[in-house]
């Protein structure tokens, strides 16, 4: 009896042991698996496998960490000649799919099938898509991690203080706070920054990956004043995105950009004079127009940003922080633009526009004189 129990125990162990490893199924065995980074343009996944029957199908499955309601899993079909011994690879060309920020974590696994129907799923593995051209240092405070490779600890601390001050200012004035951790990559200059981008434009000062909660920016000691402003602006976009993200609807551009401008801490004269000229010439754009993406024409674009800043400033000063918090929460429910404004302020876009623009046209007008700023060129991929 004891002998029977012991042999049964070993039989169960053997079955468990055979079921546990993920790298062999039936007669399929993975000899090796590796990943090569071609940052920022590509990642190549390699696999080497053997089987007693011909391997006929190999697929790579992968996901990246992104803010979202649906778990998005991608599947790539690997092209190879069926054989009992296969070395195959698949290149993820990000020039076609769009890029990932530095430090993005890719989770991947393989599915291999042979001609007898054996199927092997490898266990999940992770690959960090780093910009290995530089030796990165890091600094973390609460939910923000800063990565940099050039400049002293006090330079990084200066930028970290800027981000923390911007977060406090935003929370105090709008109630918006970071929900998830974010990363900020500080490149030492523009050419280093452009080397991290897939289709670099010379004018780009940085890129914001809102879905990944990541800001990538070039800040040198000569443009640190601009850098502080740009970081506060982009940080606000990340917070606003986290606060309002839903599967149904976005928020109007004037609110999105207006909050970012409001929270910069300073606004450049180019914007204030664009606003003053439009008031004087009666050429103000309406909030309805500013609900859509802004014009690419520089003069209209400056005016769009300036008006958006002023409209948000008006809403916060007139109706207070709690209403702004409520507005963001209403958008997070997937509300339409007009319904959200009606729910919170009792006015739709058109009525709010009339009320706000009437205050601009009064001679004693809004507080235009108190607006500083720094122009910046940040792109969203
Ligand atoms: Zn912006």
Boltz pocket constraint, residues with backbone or C-beta under 6 A from the ligand:
constraints:
  - pocket:
      binder: B
      contacts: [[A, 233], [A, 237], [A, 256], [A, 257], [A, 260]]
      max_distance: 6.0
